[in-house]
Protein backbone atom coordinates (compact mmCIF):
# COMPACT_ATOMS: atom_id res chain seq x y z
CA UNK A 1 0.00 0.00 0.00
CA UNK A 2 2.79 2.41 0.99
CA UNK A 3 4.72 1.58 -2.17
CA UNK A 4 1.66 2.34 -4.31
CA UNK A 5 1.18 5.70 -2.61
CA UNK A 6 4.87 6.51 -3.05
CA UNK A 7 4.72 5.62 -6.75
CA UNK A 8 1.58 7.74 -7.18
CA UNK A 9 3.22 10.70 -5.41
CA UNK A 10 6.36 10.33 -7.54
CA UNK A 11 4.27 10.18 -10.72
CA UNK A 12 2.41 13.36 -9.75
CA UNK A 13 5.73 15.14 -9.10
CA UNK A 14 7.08 14.00 -12.47
CA UNK A 15 3.95 15.29 -14.22
CA UNK A 16 4.24 18.63 -12.44
CA UNK A 17 7.92 18.89 -13.38
CA UNK A 18 6.94 18.63 -17.04
CA UNK A 19 4.90 21.84 -16.67
CA UNK A 20 5.40 25.06 -14.75
CA UNK A 21 3.67 25.54 -11.43
CA UNK A 22 2.60 29.16 -11.70
CA UNK A 23 2.38 30.78 -8.24
CA UNK A 24 2.84 34.43 -9.18
CA UNK A 25 -0.70 35.53 -9.98
CA UNK A 26 -0.22 38.96 -8.38
CA UNK A 27 2.40 39.68 -11.06
CA UNK A 28 0.12 38.68 -13.93
CA UNK A 29 -2.46 36.03 -14.78
CA UNK A 30 -3.05 33.69 -17.68
CA UNK A 31 -5.46 34.75 -20.42
CA UNK A 32 -8.63 32.68 -20.27
CA UNK A 33 -9.71 31.02 -23.52
CA UNK A 34 -13.13 32.66 -23.27
CA UNK A 35 -11.38 36.03 -23.08
CA UNK A 36 -9.27 35.32 -26.15
CA UNK A 37 -12.40 34.22 -28.05
CA UNK A 38 -14.11 37.50 -27.10
CA UNK A 39 -11.14 39.47 -28.46
CA UNK A 40 -10.67 37.70 -31.81
CA UNK A 41 -13.63 39.23 -33.74
CA UNK A 42 -12.18 42.69 -33.15
CA UNK A 43 -8.93 41.61 -34.80
CA UNK A 44 -10.46 39.84 -37.78
CA UNK A 45 -14.01 41.04 -38.52
CA UNK A 46 -14.95 44.15 -36.50
CA UNK A 47 -11.52 45.74 -36.91
CA UNK A 48 -12.74 49.25 -37.68
CA UNK A 49 -11.46 52.32 -35.83
CA UNK A 50 -14.00 53.19 -33.14
CA UNK A 51 -13.71 56.86 -34.18
CA UNK A 52 -14.68 56.04 -37.82
CA UNK A 53 -18.45 56.42 -37.63
CA UNK A 54 -19.31 56.61 -41.35
CA UNK A 55 -19.21 52.86 -41.96
CA UNK A 56 -20.52 49.80 -40.16
CA UNK A 57 -17.37 48.15 -38.76
CA UNK A 58 -16.33 51.48 -37.26
CA UNK A 59 -19.76 52.01 -35.70
CA UNK A 60 -19.77 48.40 -34.47
CA UNK A 61 -16.42 48.98 -32.75
CA UNK A 62 -17.76 52.17 -31.16
CA UNK A 63 -20.89 50.34 -29.97
CA UNK A 64 -18.74 47.58 -28.49
CA UNK A 65 -16.77 50.17 -26.50
CA UNK A 66 -20.00 51.62 -25.10
CA UNK A 67 -21.24 48.19 -23.97
CA UNK A 68 -17.90 47.34 -22.40
CA UNK A 69 -17.76 50.69 -20.63
CA UNK A 70 -21.26 50.03 -19.35
CA UNK A 71 -20.21 46.58 -18.08
CA UNK A 72 -17.22 47.94 -16.16
CA UNK A 73 -19.30 50.78 -14.68
CA UNK A 74 -21.89 48.27 -13.47
CA UNK A 75 -19.22 46.11 -11.80
CA UNK A 76 -18.22 49.12 -9.67
CA UNK A 77 -21.78 50.34 -9.06
CA UNK A 78 -20.73 53.55 -10.82
CA UNK A 79 -23.47 56.08 -11.44
CA UNK A 80 -22.71 56.77 -15.09
CA UNK A 81 -21.15 54.82 -17.96
CA UNK A 82 -19.11 57.91 -18.87
CA UNK A 83 -17.24 57.67 -15.57
CA UNK A 84 -15.07 54.91 -17.08
CA UNK A 85 -11.99 55.88 -19.13
CA UNK A 86 -9.96 53.17 -20.84
CA UNK A 87 -6.17 53.31 -20.47
CA UNK A 88 -3.13 51.32 -21.55
CA UNK A 89 -2.35 49.99 -18.05
CA UNK A 90 -2.92 50.37 -14.33
CA UNK A 91 0.30 52.41 -14.08
CA UNK A 92 -1.03 54.86 -16.64
CA UNK A 93 -4.31 55.14 -14.75
CA UNK A 94 -2.40 55.83 -11.51
CA UNK A 95 -0.22 58.48 -13.16
CA UNK A 96 -3.23 60.17 -14.73
CA UNK A 97 -5.18 60.22 -11.47
CA UNK A 98 -2.37 61.59 -9.29
CA UNK A 99 -0.79 64.11 -11.66
CA UNK A 100 -4.01 65.44 -13.22
CA UNK A 101 -5.74 65.80 -9.83
CA UNK A 102 -2.74 67.72 -8.49
CA UNK A 103 -2.69 70.07 -11.46
CA UNK A 104 -6.45 70.58 -11.30
CA UNK A 105 -6.43 71.53 -7.61
CA UNK A 106 -3.07 73.30 -7.24
CA UNK A 107 -4.74 76.67 -6.65
CA UNK A 108 -6.67 75.17 -3.73
CA UNK A 109 -3.66 73.49 -2.15
CA UNK A 110 -0.47 71.54 -2.77
CA UNK A 111 -0.56 68.86 -0.10
CA UNK A 112 -1.07 65.16 -0.94
CA UNK A 113 -1.40 62.18 1.42
CA UNK A 114 -0.45 58.63 0.48
CA UNK A 115 1.15 55.65 2.24
CA UNK A 116 4.65 54.22 2.37
CA UNK A 117 3.50 50.88 0.93
CA UNK A 118 1.98 52.07 -2.35
CA UNK A 119 2.95 50.70 -5.75
CA UNK A 120 5.78 52.64 -7.39
CA UNK A 121 3.31 54.04 -9.94
CA UNK A 122 1.95 56.11 -7.03
CA UNK A 123 5.21 56.70 -5.15
CA UNK A 124 7.11 57.83 -8.25
CA UNK A 125 4.22 60.05 -9.37
CA UNK A 126 4.25 61.69 -5.94
CA UNK A 127 8.05 62.09 -6.12
CA UNK A 128 7.60 63.82 -9.49
CA UNK A 129 5.02 66.18 -8.00
CA UNK A 130 7.34 67.00 -5.09
CA UNK A 131 9.79 68.34 -7.67
CA UNK A 132 6.95 70.53 -8.98
CA UNK A 133 6.46 72.15 -5.58
CA UNK A 134 3.84 69.85 -4.03
CA UNK A 135 4.19 68.43 -0.51
CA UNK A 136 3.54 64.74 0.12
CA UNK A 137 2.90 63.03 3.45
CA UNK A 138 3.75 59.32 3.36
CA UNK A 139 1.74 57.55 6.07
CA UNK A 140 3.27 54.83 8.22
CA UNK A 141 1.54 51.46 8.48
CA UNK A 142 1.31 48.98 11.33
CA UNK A 143 3.09 45.61 11.47
CA UNK A 144 0.31 44.05 9.35
CA UNK A 145 0.52 46.68 6.61
CA UNK A 146 -2.64 48.55 7.60
CA UNK A 147 -3.06 52.32 7.73
CA UNK A 148 -4.26 53.73 11.04
CA UNK A 149 -7.25 55.98 10.50
CA UNK A 150 -6.34 58.30 13.38
CA UNK A 151 -2.89 58.86 11.83
CA UNK A 152 -4.55 59.68 8.50
CA UNK A 153 -6.88 62.23 10.12
CA UNK A 154 -3.98 63.92 11.92
CA UNK A 155 -2.10 64.24 8.61
CA UNK A 156 -4.90 66.24 6.96
CA UNK A 157 -4.22 69.97 6.54
CA UNK A 158 -6.21 72.89 5.18
CA UNK A 159 -4.28 72.64 1.91
CA UNK A 160 -4.68 68.84 1.49
CA UNK A 161 -6.16 68.19 -1.96
CA UNK A 162 -5.75 64.45 -2.52
CA UNK A 163 -5.58 61.18 -0.58
CA UNK A 164 -4.33 58.10 -2.47
CA UNK A 165 -4.36 54.72 -0.70
CA UNK A 166 -4.24 51.36 -2.46
CA UNK A 167 -7.24 49.06 -2.04
CA UNK A 168 -5.11 45.97 -1.40
CA UNK A 169 -1.34 45.65 -1.27
CA UNK A 170 0.34 43.89 -4.18
CA UNK A 171 3.08 42.31 -2.03
CA UNK A 172 1.54 41.28 1.30
CA UNK A 173 -2.13 41.31 0.28
CA UNK A 174 -3.42 43.47 3.15
CA UNK A 175 -6.79 45.06 2.36
CA UNK A 176 -7.20 48.63 3.60
CA UNK A 177 -10.28 50.15 5.26
CA UNK A 178 -11.28 51.88 2.04
CA UNK A 179 -14.85 52.82 3.01
CA UNK A 180 -13.64 54.53 6.20
CA UNK A 181 -10.84 56.34 4.35
CA UNK A 182 -13.34 57.47 1.73
CA UNK A 183 -15.62 58.80 4.47
CA UNK A 184 -12.75 60.78 6.01
CA UNK A 185 -11.86 62.24 2.62
CA UNK A 186 -15.48 63.20 1.89
CA UNK A 187 -15.89 64.81 5.33
CA UNK A 188 -12.86 66.99 4.68
CA UNK A 189 -13.74 67.76 1.02
CA UNK A 190 -10.62 65.97 -0.27
CA UNK A 191 -10.39 63.91 -3.45
CA UNK A 192 -9.88 60.19 -2.79
CA UNK A 193 -8.05 57.90 -5.21
CA UNK A 194 -7.46 54.19 -4.74
CA UNK A 195 -5.14 51.95 -6.73
CA UNK A 196 -7.37 48.87 -7.05
CA UNK A 197 -5.13 47.02 -9.51
CA UNK A 198 -4.81 44.00 -7.19
CA UNK A 199 -8.35 44.19 -5.82
CA UNK A 200 -10.56 44.62 -8.89
CA UNK A 201 -11.80 41.22 -10.04
CA UNK A 202 -11.07 39.62 -6.66
CA UNK A 203 -13.10 41.80 -4.29
CA UNK A 204 -16.48 43.51 -4.53
CA UNK A 205 -15.96 47.25 -4.92
CA UNK A 206 -18.72 49.85 -4.62
CA UNK A 207 -17.47 53.32 -5.53
CA UNK A 208 -20.65 54.96 -4.18
CA UNK A 209 -20.72 53.28 -0.77
CA UNK A 210 -16.96 53.59 -0.34
CA UNK A 211 -16.86 57.28 -1.40
CA UNK A 212 -14.21 56.64 -4.07
CA UNK A 213 -13.59 59.54 -6.48
CA UNK A 214 -10.86 57.96 -8.62
CA UNK A 215 -9.99 54.27 -9.09
CA UNK A 216 -7.34 52.49 -11.19
CA UNK A 217 -7.45 48.90 -12.51
CA UNK A 218 -5.57 46.66 -14.95
CA UNK A 219 -6.94 43.76 -17.02
CA UNK A 220 -3.99 41.40 -16.82
CA UNK A 221 -4.43 41.02 -13.05
CA UNK A 222 -7.79 39.22 -13.49
CA UNK A 223 -7.11 36.93 -16.47
CA UNK A 224 -7.52 39.63 -19.08
CA UNK A 225 -5.01 40.84 -21.69
CA UNK A 226 -1.94 42.94 -21.01
CA UNK A 227 -1.79 46.52 -22.22
CA UNK A 228 -5.25 47.67 -21.13
CA UNK A 229 -6.78 49.09 -17.95
CA UNK A 230 -9.17 51.81 -16.88
CA UNK A 231 -9.56 54.84 -14.65
CA UNK A 232 -12.86 55.53 -12.91
CA UNK A 233 -13.47 59.27 -12.52
CA UNK A 234 -16.55 60.35 -10.57
CA UNK A 235 -18.74 62.47 -12.83
CA UNK A 236 -18.51 65.65 -10.75
CA UNK A 237 -14.70 65.67 -11.10
CA UNK A 238 -13.43 67.54 -14.16
CA UNK A 239 -10.04 65.87 -14.36
CA UNK A 240 -7.84 67.39 -17.11
CA UNK A 241 -6.89 65.38 -20.19
CA UNK A 242 -3.76 63.26 -19.84
CA UNK A 243 -2.63 62.47 -23.40
CA UNK A 244 -3.09 65.15 -26.05
CA UNK A 245 -3.95 64.47 -29.68
CA UNK A 246 -7.28 63.13 -30.90
CA UNK A 247 -10.62 63.28 -29.13
CA UNK A 248 -10.80 59.68 -27.92
CA UNK A 249 -12.15 58.89 -24.45
CA UNK A 250 -14.33 62.02 -24.54
CA UNK A 251 -11.36 64.24 -25.34
CA UNK A 252 -9.42 63.07 -22.26
CA UNK A 253 -7.00 60.44 -23.59
CA UNK A 254 -5.84 60.66 -27.17
CA UNK A 255 -4.98 57.53 -29.15
CA UNK A 256 -6.94 54.91 -31.06
CA UNK A 257 -8.75 52.71 -28.55
CA UNK A 258 -7.51 49.14 -28.16
CA UNK A 259 -10.89 47.58 -28.91
CA UNK A 260 -9.72 43.92 -28.84
CA UNK A 261 -7.95 44.49 -25.52
CA UNK A 262 -10.93 46.32 -24.03
CA UNK A 263 -13.24 43.52 -25.23
CA UNK A 264 -10.96 41.04 -23.46
CA UNK A 265 -10.99 43.11 -20.28
CA UNK A 266 -14.78 43.27 -20.35
CA UNK A 267 -15.09 39.50 -20.74
CA UNK A 268 -12.49 38.84 -18.03
CA UNK A 269 -14.36 41.14 -15.63
CA UNK A 270 -17.65 39.39 -16.43
CA UNK A 271 -16.14 35.98 -15.65
CA UNK A 272 -14.37 37.25 -12.53
CA UNK A 273 -17.49 38.71 -10.96
CA UNK A 274 -19.93 35.94 -11.93
CA UNK A 275 -17.62 33.29 -10.44
CA UNK A 276 -16.18 35.43 -7.62
CA UNK A 277 -17.82 33.85 -4.57
CA UNK A 278 -17.02 30.25 -5.53
CA UNK A 279 -13.53 31.13 -6.78
CA UNK A 280 -12.70 33.22 -3.70
CA UNK A 281 -13.66 30.40 -1.33
CA UNK A 282 -11.68 27.80 -3.28
CA UNK A 283 -8.56 29.96 -3.64
CA UNK A 284 -8.68 31.03 0.01
CA UNK A 285 -8.81 27.41 1.14
CA UNK A 286 -5.73 26.61 -0.96
CA UNK A 287 -3.95 29.69 0.43
CA UNK A 288 -4.67 28.72 4.03
CA UNK A 289 -3.50 25.17 3.30
CA UNK A 290 -0.28 26.53 1.79
CA UNK A 291 0.38 28.80 4.78
CA UNK A 292 -0.27 26.01 7.31
CA UNK A 293 2.07 23.59 5.55
CA UNK A 294 4.87 26.16 5.26
CA UNK A 295 4.59 27.28 8.88
CA UNK A 296 4.44 23.73 10.24
CA UNK A 297 7.12 22.32 7.97
CA UNK A 298 9.79 25.05 7.99
CA UNK A 299 11.12 26.65 11.21
CA UNK A 300 12.08 30.32 11.52
CA UNK A 301 9.56 31.79 9.09
CA UNK A 302 7.14 34.71 9.36
CA UNK A 303 3.86 35.34 7.53
CA UNK A 304 3.67 38.96 6.39
CA UNK A 305 0.48 40.99 6.12
CA UNK A 306 -2.88 40.82 7.82
CA UNK A 307 -3.79 37.40 9.19
CA UNK A 308 -7.45 37.77 8.20
CA UNK A 309 -7.99 40.87 6.06
CA UNK A 310 -5.92 39.88 3.03
CA UNK A 311 -6.41 39.00 -0.64
CA UNK A 312 -7.72 35.45 -1.12
CA UNK A 313 -4.68 34.02 -2.88
CA UNK A 314 -1.83 35.91 -1.21
CA UNK A 315 0.91 34.24 0.84
CA UNK A 316 3.92 36.45 1.61
CA UNK A 317 6.37 34.70 3.90
CA UNK A 318 9.92 35.44 5.10
CA UNK A 319 12.48 32.74 5.91
CA UNK A 320 15.29 33.57 8.30
CA UNK A 321 18.95 32.94 7.33
CA UNK A 322 18.43 32.89 3.53
CA UNK A 323 18.29 35.24 0.51
CA UNK A 324 14.95 35.31 -1.33
CA UNK A 325 16.55 35.67 -4.77
CA UNK A 326 18.62 32.53 -4.22
CA UNK A 327 15.48 30.67 -3.18
CA UNK A 328 13.73 31.80 -6.37
CA UNK A 329 16.56 30.41 -8.51
CA UNK A 330 16.30 27.00 -6.83
CA UNK A 331 12.52 27.00 -7.29
CA UNK A 332 12.94 27.91 -10.95
CA UNK A 333 15.01 24.74 -11.38
CA UNK A 334 11.91 22.88 -10.19
CA UNK A 335 9.67 24.78 -12.66
CA UNK A 336 8.00 26.81 -9.90
CA UNK A 337 7.20 30.43 -10.76
CA UNK A 338 7.18 32.75 -7.75
CA UNK A 339 8.57 36.14 -6.74
CA UNK A 340 10.23 37.96 -3.88
CA UNK A 341 8.27 41.20 -4.24
CA UNK A 342 6.44 43.20 -6.90
CA UNK A 343 7.31 42.24 -10.49
CA UNK A 344 7.72 45.96 -11.21
CA UNK A 345 10.63 46.14 -8.75
CA UNK A 346 12.54 43.14 -10.17
CA UNK A 347 16.23 44.02 -10.45
CA UNK A 348 16.18 46.19 -7.35
CA UNK A 349 18.47 44.51 -4.79
CA UNK A 350 17.26 46.58 -1.81
CA UNK A 351 14.71 45.06 0.61
CA UNK A 352 11.03 45.52 -0.19
CA UNK A 353 9.84 49.03 0.68
CA UNK A 354 6.57 47.46 1.84
CA UNK A 355 8.23 45.11 4.35
CA UNK A 356 10.57 47.89 5.50
CA UNK A 357 7.57 50.15 6.18
CA UNK A 358 6.00 47.32 8.21
CA UNK A 359 9.07 47.26 10.45
CA UNK A 360 10.44 43.90 9.32
CA UNK A 361 14.24 43.71 9.84
CA UNK A 362 16.30 43.96 6.66
CA UNK A 363 17.88 40.50 6.97
CA UNK A 364 14.50 38.82 7.38
CA UNK A 365 12.95 40.91 4.61
CA UNK A 366 15.66 39.70 2.22
CA UNK A 367 14.48 36.12 2.72
CA UNK A 368 10.96 36.79 1.51
CA UNK A 369 8.92 34.74 -0.93
CA UNK A 370 5.60 35.85 -2.45
CA UNK A 371 3.33 33.02 -3.55
CA UNK A 372 0.02 34.06 -5.09
CA UNK A 373 -2.59 31.48 -6.03
CA UNK A 374 -4.92 31.58 -9.03
CA UNK A 375 -7.94 29.63 -10.23
CA UNK A 376 -5.73 27.14 -12.09
CA UNK A 377 -3.69 25.98 -9.06
CA UNK A 378 -4.33 22.62 -7.38
CA UNK A 379 -3.61 21.05 -4.01
CA UNK A 380 -1.10 18.71 -5.69
CA UNK A 381 0.79 21.78 -6.93
CA UNK A 382 0.73 23.26 -3.43
CA UNK A 383 2.14 20.01 -1.96
CA UNK A 384 4.88 19.91 -4.59
CA UNK A 385 5.72 23.59 -4.06
CA UNK A 386 5.94 23.23 -0.27
CA UNK A 387 8.25 20.23 -0.58
CA UNK A 388 10.52 22.08 -3.01
CA UNK A 389 10.61 25.18 -0.78
CA UNK A 390 11.45 23.07 2.27
CA UNK A 391 14.34 21.36 0.46
CA UNK A 392 15.62 24.65 -0.97
CA UNK A 393 15.49 26.48 2.37
CA UNK A 394 17.36 23.64 4.09
CA UNK A 395 20.02 23.69 1.37
CA UNK A 396 20.48 27.47 1.56
CA UNK A 397 20.64 27.47 5.35
CA UNK A 398 23.31 24.79 5.44
CA UNK A 399 25.51 27.14 3.40
CA UNK A 400 24.63 30.25 5.42
CA UNK A 401 27.28 31.46 7.88
CA UNK A 402 24.78 33.16 10.22
CA UNK A 403 22.71 29.93 10.39
CA UNK A 404 25.82 27.92 11.31
CA UNK A 405 26.64 30.42 14.06
CA UNK A 406 23.06 30.24 15.32
CA UNK A 407 23.20 26.43 15.50
CA UNK A 408 26.45 26.57 17.46
CA UNK A 409 25.05 29.15 19.89
CA UNK A 410 21.57 27.67 20.36
CA UNK A 411 21.84 23.96 19.45
CA UNK A 412 18.72 23.06 21.47
CA UNK A 413 16.56 25.33 19.27
CA UNK A 414 17.41 23.51 16.04
CA UNK A 415 14.73 21.06 14.97
C-alpha positions in Angstrom: 0.0 0.0 0.0 2.8 2.4 1.0 4.7 1.6 -2.2 1.7 2.3 -4.3 1.2 5.7 -2.6 4.9 6.5 -3.1 4.7 5.6 -6.8 1.6 7.7 -7.2 3.2 10.7 -5.4 6.4 10.3 -7.5 4.3 10.2 -10.7 2.4 13.4 -9.8 5.7 15.1 -9.1 7.1 14.0 -12.5 4.0 15.3 -14.2 4.2 18.6 -12.4 7.9 18.9 -13.4 6.9 18.6 -17.0 4.9 21.8 -16.7 5.4 25.1 -14.8 3.7 25.5 -11.4 2.6 29.2 -11.7 2.4 30.8 -8.2 2.8 34.4 -9.2 -0.7 35.5 -10.0 -0.2 39.0 -8.4 2.4 39.7 -11.1 0.1 38.7 -13.9 -2.5 36.0 -14.8 -3.1 33.7 -17.7 -5.5 34.8 -20.4 -8.6 32.7 -20.3 -9.7 31.0 -23.5 -13.1 32.7 -23.3 -11.4 36.0 -23.1 -9.3 35.3 -26.1 -12.4 34.2 -28.0 -14.1 37.5 -27.1 -11.1 39.5 -28.5 -10.7 37.7 -31.8 -13.6 39.2 -33.7 -12.2 42.7 -33.2 -8.9 41.6 -34.8 -10.5 39.8 -37.8 -14.0 41.0 -38.5 -14.9 44.1 -36.5 -11.5 45.7 -36.9 -12.7 49.3 -37.7 -11.5 52.3 -35.8 -14.0 53.2 -33.1 -13.7 56.9 -34.2 -14.7 56.0 -37.8 -18.5 56.4 -37.6 -19.3 56.6 -41.3 -19.2 52.9 -42.0 -20.5 49.8 -40.2 -17.4 48.1 -38.8 -16.3 51.5 -37.3 -19.8 52.0 -35.7 -19.8 48.4 -34.5 -16.4 49.0 -32.7 -17.8 52.2 -31.2 -20.9 50.3 -30.0 -18.7 47.6 -28.5 -16.8 50.2 -26.5 -20.0 51.6 -25.1 -21.2 48.2 -24.0 -17.9 47.3 -22.4 -17.8 50.7 -20.6 -21.3 50.0 -19.4 -20.2 46.6 -18.1 -17.2 47.9 -16.2 -19.3 50.8 -14.7 -21.9 48.3 -13.5 -19.2 46.1 -11.8 -18.2 49.1 -9.7 -21.8 50.3 -9.1 -20.7 53.5 -10.8 -23.5 56.1 -11.4 -22.7 56.8 -15.1 -21.2 54.8 -18.0 -19.1 57.9 -18.9 -17.2 57.7 -15.6 -15.1 54.9 -17.1 -12.0 55.9 -19.1 -10.0 53.2 -20.8 -6.2 53.3 -20.5 -3.1 51.3 -21.6 -2.3 50.0 -18.1 -2.9 50.4 -14.3 0.3 52.4 -14.1 -1.0 54.9 -16.6 -4.3 55.1 -14.8 -2.4 55.8 -11.5 -0.2 58.5 -13.2 -3.2 60.2 -14.7 -5.2 60.2 -11.5 -2.4 61.6 -9.3 -0.8 64.1 -11.7 -4.0 65.4 -13.2 -5.7 65.8 -9.8 -2.7 67.7 -8.5 -2.7 70.1 -11.5 -6.5 70.6 -11.3 -6.4 71.5 -7.6 -3.1 73.3 -7.2 -4.7 76.7 -6.6 -6.7 75.2 -3.7 -3.7 73.5 -2.1 -0.5 71.5 -2.8 -0.6 68.9 -0.1 -1.1 65.2 -0.9 -1.4 62.2 1.4 -0.4 58.6 0.5 1.1 55.7 2.2 4.7 54.2 2.4 3.5 50.9 0.9 2.0 52.1 -2.4 3.0 50.7 -5.7 5.8 52.6 -7.4 3.3 54.0 -9.9 2.0 56.1 -7.0 5.2 56.7 -5.2 7.1 57.8 -8.2 4.2 60.1 -9.4 4.2 61.7 -5.9 8.0 62.1 -6.1 7.6 63.8 -9.5 5.0 66.2 -8.0 7.3 67.0 -5.1 9.8 68.3 -7.7 6.9 70.5 -9.0 6.5 72.1 -5.6 3.8 69.8 -4.0 4.2 68.4 -0.5 3.5 64.7 0.1 2.9 63.0 3.5 3.7 59.3 3.4 1.7 57.5 6.1 3.3 54.8 8.2 1.5 51.5 8.5 1.3 49.0 11.3 3.1 45.6 11.5 0.3 44.1 9.3 0.5 46.7 6.6 -2.6 48.6 7.6 -3.1 52.3 7.7 -4.3 53.7 11.0 -7.3 56.0 10.5 -6.3 58.3 13.4 -2.9 58.9 11.8 -4.6 59.7 8.5 -6.9 62.2 10.1 -4.0 63.9 11.9 -2.1 64.2 8.6 -4.9 66.2 7.0 -4.2 70.0 6.5 -6.2 72.9 5.2 -4.3 72.6 1.9 -4.7 68.8 1.5 -6.2 68.2 -2.0 -5.8 64.4 -2.5 -5.6 61.2 -0.6 -4.3 58.1 -2.5 -4.4 54.7 -0.7 -4.2 51.4 -2.5 -7.2 49.1 -2.0 -5.1 46.0 -1.4 -1.3 45.6 -1.3 0.3 43.9 -4.2 3.1 42.3 -2.0 1.5 41.3 1.3 -2.1 41.3 0.3 -3.4 43.5 3.2 -6.8 45.1 2.4 -7.2 48.6 3.6 -10.3 50.2 5.3 -11.3 51.9 2.0 -14.9 52.8 3.0 -13.6 54.5 6.2 -10.8 56.3 4.3 -13.3 57.5 1.7 -15.6 58.8 4.5 -12.7 60.8 6.0 -11.9 62.2 2.6 -15.5 63.2 1.9 -15.9 64.8 5.3 -12.9 67.0 4.7 -13.7 67.8 1.0 -10.6 66.0 -0.3 -10.4 63.9 -3.5 -9.9 60.2 -2.8 -8.1 57.9 -5.2 -7.5 54.2 -4.7 -5.1 52.0 -6.7 -7.4 48.9 -7.1 -5.1 47.0 -9.5 -4.8 44.0 -7.2 -8.3 44.2 -5.8 -10.6 44.6 -8.9 -11.8 41.2 -10.0 -11.1 39.6 -6.7 -13.1 41.8 -4.3 -16.5 43.5 -4.5 -16.0 47.2 -4.9 -18.7 49.9 -4.6 -17.5 53.3 -5.5 -20.6 55.0 -4.2 -20.7 53.3 -0.8 -17.0 53.6 -0.3 -16.9 57.3 -1.4 -14.2 56.6 -4.1 -13.6 59.5 -6.5 -10.9 58.0 -8.6 -10.0 54.3 -9.1 -7.3 52.5 -11.2 -7.5 48.9 -12.5 -5.6 46.7 -14.9 -6.9 43.8 -17.0 -4.0 41.4 -16.8 -4.4 41.0 -13.0 -7.8 39.2 -13.5 -7.1 36.9 -16.5 -7.5 39.6 -19.1 -5.0 40.8 -21.7 -1.9 42.9 -21.0 -1.8 46.5 -22.2 -5.2 47.7 -21.1 -6.8 49.1 -18.0 -9.2 51.8 -16.9 -9.6 54.8 -14.7 -12.9 55.5 -12.9 -13.5 59.3 -12.5 -16.5 60.3 -10.6 -18.7 62.5 -12.8 -18.5 65.7 -10.8 -14.7 65.7 -11.1 -13.4 67.5 -14.2 -10.0 65.9 -14.4 -7.8 67.4 -17.1 -6.9 65.4 -20.2 -3.8 63.3 -19.8 -2.6 62.5 -23.4 -3.1 65.1 -26.1 -4.0 64.5 -29.7 -7.3 63.1 -30.9 -10.6 63.3 -29.1 -10.8 59.7 -27.9 -12.1 58.9 -24.4 -14.3 62.0 -24.5 -11.4 64.2 -25.3 -9.4 63.1 -22.3 -7.0 60.4 -23.6 -5.8 60.7 -27.2 -5.0 57.5 -29.2 -6.9 54.9 -31.1 -8.7 52.7 -28.5 -7.5 49.1 -28.2 -10.9 47.6 -28.9 -9.7 43.9 -28.8 -7.9 44.5 -25.5 -10.9 46.3 -24.0 -13.2 43.5 -25.2 -11.0 41.0 -23.5 -11.0 43.1 -20.3 -14.8 43.3 -20.3 -15.1 39.5 -20.7 -12.5 38.8 -18.0 -14.4 41.1 -15.6 -17.6 39.4 -16.4 -16.1 36.0 -15.6 -14.4 37.3 -12.5 -17.5 38.7 -11.0 -19.9 35.9 -11.9 -17.6 33.3 -10.4 -16.2 35.4 -7.6 -17.8 33.8 -4.6 -17.0 30.3 -5.5 -13.5 31.1 -6.8 -12.7 33.2 -3.7 -13.7 30.4 -1.3 -11.7 27.8 -3.3 -8.6 30.0 -3.6 -8.7 31.0 0.0 -8.8 27.4 1.1 -5.7 26.6 -1.0 -4.0 29.7 0.4 -4.7 28.7 4.0 -3.5 25.2 3.3 -0.3 26.5 1.8 0.4 28.8 4.8 -0.3 26.0 7.3 2.1 23.6 5.5 4.9 26.2 5.3 4.6 27.3 8.9 4.4 23.7 10.2 7.1 22.3 8.0 9.8 25.1 8.0 11.1 26.7 11.2 12.1 30.3 11.5 9.6 31.8 9.1 7.1 34.7 9.4 3.9 35.3 7.5 3.7 39.0 6.4 0.5 41.0 6.1 -2.9 40.8 7.8 -3.8 37.4 9.2 -7.5 37.8 8.2 -8.0 40.9 6.1 -5.9 39.9 3.0 -6.4 39.0 -0.6 -7.7 35.5 -1.1 -4.7 34.0 -2.9 -1.8 35.9 -1.2 0.9 34.2 0.8 3.9 36.5 1.6 6.4 34.7 3.9 9.9 35.4 5.1 12.5 32.7 5.9 15.3 33.6 8.3 19.0 32.9 7.3 18.4 32.9 3.5 18.3 35.2 0.5 15.0 35.3 -1.3 16.5 35.7 -4.8 18.6 32.5 -4.2 15.5 30.7 -3.2 13.7 31.8 -6.4 16.6 30.4 -8.5 16.3 27.0 -6.8 12.5 27.0 -7.3 12.9 27.9 -10.9 15.0 24.7 -11.4 11.9 22.9 -10.2 9.7 24.8 -12.7 8.0 26.8 -9.9 7.2 30.4 -10.8 7.2 32.8 -7.7 8.6 36.1 -6.7 10.2 38.0 -3.9 8.3 41.2 -4.2 6.4 43.2 -6.9 7.3 42.2 -10.5 7.7 46.0 -11.2 10.6 46.1 -8.7 12.5 43.1 -10.2 16.2 44.0 -10.5 16.2 46.2 -7.3 18.5 44.5 -4.8 17.3 46.6 -1.8 14.7 45.1 0.6 11.0 45.5 -0.2 9.8 49.0 0.7 6.6 47.5 1.8 8.2 45.1 4.3 10.6 47.9 5.5 7.6 50.2 6.2 6.0 47.3 8.2 9.1 47.3 10.5 10.4 43.9 9.3 14.2 43.7 9.8 16.3 44.0 6.7 17.9 40.5 7.0 14.5 38.8 7.4 13.0 40.9 4.6 15.7 39.7 2.2 14.5 36.1 2.7 11.0 36.8 1.5 8.9 34.7 -0.9 5.6 35.9 -2.4 3.3 33.0 -3.6 0.0 34.1 -5.1 -2.6 31.5 -6.0 -4.9 31.6 -9.0 -7.9 29.6 -10.2 -5.7 27.1 -12.1 -3.7 26.0 -9.1 -4.3 22.6 -7.4 -3.6 21.0 -4.0 -1.1 18.7 -5.7 0.8 21.8 -6.9 0.7 23.3 -3.4 2.1 20.0 -2.0 4.9 19.9 -4.6 5.7 23.6 -4.1 5.9 23.2 -0.3 8.3 20.2 -0.6 10.5 22.1 -3.0 10.6 25.2 -0.8 11.5 23.1 2.3 14.3 21.4 0.5 15.6 24.6 -1.0 15.5 26.5 2.4 17.4 23.6 4.1 20.0 23.7 1.4 20.5 27.5 1.6 20.6 27.5 5.3 23.3 24.8 5.4 25.5 27.1 3.4 24.6 30.3 5.4 27.3 31.5 7.9 24.8 33.2 10.2 22.7 29.9 10.4 25.8 27.9 11.3 26.6 30.4 14.1 23.1 30.2 15.3 23.2 26.4 15.5 26.4 26.6 17.5 25.1 29.1 19.9 21.6 27.7 20.4 21.8 24.0 19.4 18.7 23.1 21.5 16.6 25.3 19.3 17.4 23.5 16.0 14.7 21.1 15.0 
